[in-house]
Amino acid sequence: MNLDIGGPGPGCSSMRVRRLLAGELTGVEKERTEAHVASCPRCAAVQEEIAAEREALRRDAPFPQFAAAVAEKLAHRPHRSFAARWAPLAAAAGLALVAGALLVRRPADTDAVRSKGAASVQLFVRDQRGVHELAPGGRVGEGARLLLSLQPAGRKRAAAVLVEPGETSVIYEGPALNGTLPQAFEWTGSGVATLLVVLSDTKVDAKSIRSAADAPAGADVLQVLLRR
Amino acid sequence: MNVRGLRVVVGGRAGEIAAPGAPTPAGLLAELYEKHAAGVYGRCRYLLKDDAEAKDALQDVFVKVLGALPEFRAAASPTTWILRIATHHCLNLLRARRALWRDQLRMAQAGRRQETESPDRRELVRLLLALASDEAQEIAVLYFVDELTQAEIAQETGRSLPTVRKRLREFLACAREALGVELQGGDL
């Protein structure tokens, strides 16, 4: 007995049919594949299979449920990167934020030696209304992006972390830039979160920051309360 | 008000979020879903043979894709790239329960002896994968399921053509031994 278990045939390839339907083929390859598929029963069967896959997807995993599940998994990924977490999570959930008041806390034990001017931060929002500074209690539209701007007042190092119940995400760690950080973010968590910005003359290990008390001695700690 | 930063962000590291003219974040996921989710789900259902597990795997694959957007965008064929991710993910799940997988093959072998009709070739390939090495498994899926040529597989996987051919022959040899019949596949 001789069994045929498949493999590419002359001109036949299920992947090429998929690529054709996905718009990935161009020029001669596209023309040749279109001509072949039009008269090939085997490739016609592949097209039917692809149509059946689409139907199964719509039935079993419609986009809203799929997106919510992906967002959930992203939210529980350990040690994921900032971009990997926030961008897709926002893609799936698209939550709105309400920001609280901007507070400045300087650890008491450093006040006596601190001689530089006061550091501060601003949080900008880009939403349907355009770009504006986040006012205390101000509402941010759906899908809004947030961008932090630092006024480090001579501080050398900065870290920004978003603290939520049970987890902390690093948003920035590096030089204390005077101005906006290189990357915007979207918060798609729920409840309340605190954006902690630490400005210091010494290195700041952002991953170790869970609260203002974790900042290096002498650092300025600024907090922005975010509410959903 | 300083708004320059927002413009910088749009074209910068966060470009995958919102490059000018690019889909919004929600649009990005929707576009990926529209273009690739059906194929990924089909691949997961084929390999895992369980709709609930396949749905879970579909989500896991997209989490991986979202974490590797630069690689995805750099791929010569995004469709091939994402299906390889799906295949790899599902094969890993199957390897974790290889004993069960081989049991399925034994049952199929036993059932086949009583049948006069040819078995579903793709299902047979799926079961025979249980006997192959990890590398041969992936190459066998690219060849027997995705129907890439040996040259295309070599290009896609970064392996040499002789290595691809060797792995496919290994796979066929395992399959012949298990089924006790001559097998033929593509141009092997």
HADDOCK unambig.tbl for C-alpha pairs under 7 A between the chains (distance, minus, plus):
assign (segid A and resid 1 and name CA) (segid B and resid 181 and name CA) 5.74 0.50 0.50
assign (segid A and resid 1 and name CA) (segid B and resid 182 and name CA) 6.25 0.50 0.50
assign (segid A and resid 2 and name CA) (segid B and resid 181 and name CA) 6.19 0.50 0.50
assign (segid A and resid 2 and name CA) (segid B and resid 182 and name CA) 4.73 0.50 0.50
assign (segid A and resid 2 and name CA) (segid B and resid 183 and name CA) 5.54 0.50 0.50
assign (segid A and resid 3 and name CA) (segid B and resid 182 and name CA) 6.22 0.50 0.50
assign (segid A and resid 3 and name CA) (segid B and resid 183 and name CA) 4.75 0.50 0.50
assign (segid A and resid 3 and name CA) (segid B and resid 184 and name CA) 6.03 0.50 0.50
assign (segid A and resid 4 and name CA) (segid B and resid 183 and name CA) 5.82 0.50 0.50
assign (segid A and resid 4 and name CA) (segid B and resid 184 and name CA) 4.73 0.50 0.50
assign (segid A and resid 4 and name CA) (segid B and resid 185 and name CA) 5.62 0.50 0.50
assign (segid A and resid 5 and name CA) (segid B and resid 121 and name CA) 5.00 0.50 0.50
assign (segid A and resid 5 and name CA) (segid B and resid 125 and name CA) 6.87 0.50 0.50
assign (segid A and resid 5 and name CA) (segid B and resid 183 and name CA) 6.93 0.50 0.50
assign (segid A and resid 5 and name CA) (segid B and resid 184 and name CA) 6.25 0.50 0.50
assign (segid A and resid 5 and name CA) (segid B and resid 185 and name CA) 5.30 0.50 0.50
assign (segid A and resid 6 and name CA) (segid B and resid 121 and name CA) 6.92 0.50 0.50
assign (segid A and resid 6 and name CA) (segid B and resid 144 and name CA) 5.45 0.50 0.50
assign (segid A and resid 6 and name CA) (segid B and resid 185 and name CA) 4.85 0.50 0.50
assign (segid A and resid 6 and name CA) (segid B and resid 186 and name CA) 5.76 0.50 0.50
assign (segid A and resid 7 and name CA) (segid B and resid 143 and name CA) 5.37 0.50 0.50
assign (segid A and resid 7 and name CA) (segid B and resid 144 and name CA) 4.13 0.50 0.50
assign (segid A and resid 7 and name CA) (segid B and resid 145 and name CA) 6.88 0.50 0.50
assign (segid A and resid 7 and name CA) (segid B and resid 147 and name CA) 5.05 0.50 0.50
assign (segid A and resid 7 and name CA) (segid B and resid 185 and name CA) 5.31 0.50 0.50
assign (segid A and resid 7 and name CA) (segid B and resid 186 and name CA) 4.21 0.50 0.50
assign (segid A and resid 8 and name CA) (segid B and resid 143 and name CA) 6.75 0.50 0.50
assign (segid A and resid 8 and name CA) (segid B and resid 147 and name CA) 4.26 0.50 0.50
assign (segid A and resid 8 and name CA) (segid B and resid 148 and name CA) 6.00 0.50 0.50
assign (segid A and resid 8 and name CA) (segid B and resid 149 and name CA) 6.07 0.50 0.50
assign (segid A and resid 8 and name CA) (segid B and resid 186 and name CA) 5.29 0.50 0.50
assign (segid A and resid 9 and name CA) (segid B and resid 186 and name CA) 5.98 0.50 0.50
assign (segid A and resid 13 and name CA) (segid B and resid 146 and name CA) 6.72 0.50 0.50
assign (segid A and resid 13 and name CA) (segid B and resid 147 and name CA) 4.75 0.50 0.50
assign (segid A and resid 13 and name CA) (segid B and resid 148 and name CA) 6.26 0.50 0.50
assign (segid A and resid 14 and name CA) (segid B and resid 146 and name CA) 5.41 0.50 0.50
assign (segid A and resid 14 and name CA) (segid B and resid 147 and name CA) 5.72 0.50 0.50
assign (segid A and resid 15 and name CA) (segid B and resid 146 and name CA) 5.05 0.50 0.50
assign (segid A and resid 15 and name CA) (segid B and resid 147 and name CA) 6.34 0.50 0.50
assign (segid A and resid 15 and name CA) (segid B and resid 148 and name CA) 6.78 0.50 0.50
assign (segid A and resid 19 and name CA) (segid B and resid 79 and name CA) 6.40 0.50 0.50
assign (segid A and resid 22 and name CA) (segid B and resid 35 and name CA) 6.55 0.50 0.50
assign (segid A and resid 24 and name CA) (segid B and resid 77 and name CA) 6.82 0.50 0.50
assign (segid A and resid 53 and name CA) (segid B and resid 38 and name CA) 5.29 0.50 0.50
assign (segid A and resid 53 and name CA) (segid B and resid 39 and name CA) 6.49 0.50 0.50
assign (segid A and resid 53 and name CA) (segid B and resid 42 and name CA) 5.43 0.50 0.50
assign (segid A and resid 54 and name CA) (segid B and resid 38 and name CA) 4.92 0.50 0.50
assign (segid A and resid 57 and name CA) (segid B and resid 38 and name CA) 5.49 0.50 0.50
assign (segid A and resid 57 and name CA) (segid B and resid 41 and name CA) 6.69 0.50 0.50
assign (segid A and resid 61 and name CA) (segid B and resid 55 and name CA) 6.88 0.50 0.50
assign (segid A and resid 66 and name CA) (segid B and resid 59 and name CA) 6.92 0.50 0.50
assign (segid A and resid 69 and name CA) (segid B and resid 59 and name CA) 6.82 0.50 0.50
assign (segid A and resid 70 and name CA) (segid B and resid 59 and name CA) 5.48 0.50 0.50
assign (segid A and resid 70 and name CA) (segid B and resid 63 and name CA) 6.32 0.50 0.50
assign (segid A and resid 74 and name CA) (segid B and resid 63 and name CA) 6.52 0.50 0.50
assign (segid A and resid 84 and name CA) (segid B and resid 66 and name CA) 6.54 0.50 0.50
assign (segid A and resid 84 and name CA) (segid B and resid 67 and name CA) 5.04 0.50 0.50
assign (segid A and resid 87 and name CA) (segid B and resid 17 and name CA) 5.94 0.50 0.50
assign (segid A and resid 87 and name CA) (segid B and resid 25 and name CA) 6.50 0.50 0.50
assign (segid A and resid 88 and name CA) (segid B and resid 25 and name CA) 6.55 0.50 0.50
assign (segid A and resid 88 and name CA) (segid B and resid 66 and name CA) 6.56 0.50 0.50
assign (segid A and resid 90 and name CA) (segid B and resid 25 and name CA) 6.55 0.50 0.50
assign (segid A and resid 91 and name CA) (segid B and resid 25 and name CA) 4.19 0.50 0.50
assign (segid A and resid 91 and name CA) (segid B and resid 26 and name CA) 3.86 0.50 0.50
assign (segid A and resid 91 and name CA) (segid B and resid 29 and name CA) 6.21 0.50 0.50
assign (segid A and resid 92 and name CA) (segid B and resid 26 and name CA) 5.99 0.50 0.50
assign (segid A and resid 131 and name CA) (segid B and resid 3 and name CA) 6.82 0.50 0.50
assign (segid A and resid 147 and name CA) (segid B and resid 6 and name CA) 6.95 0.50 0.50
assign (segid A and resid 180 and name CA) (segid B and resid 5 and name CA) 5.37 0.50 0.50
assign (segid A and resid 182 and name CA) (segid B and resid 5 and name CA) 6.99 0.50 0.50
assign (segid A and resid 182 and name CA) (segid B and resid 9 and name CA) 6.09 0.50 0.50
assign (segid A and resid 183 and name CA) (segid B and resid 9 and name CA) 5.25 0.50 0.50
assign (segid A and resid 183 and name CA) (segid B and resid 13 and name CA) 6.63 0.50 0.50
assign (segid A and resid 183 and name CA) (segid B and resid 14 and name CA) 6.12 0.50 0.50
assign (segid A and resid 184 and name CA) (segid B and resid 9 and name CA) 6.12 0.50 0.50
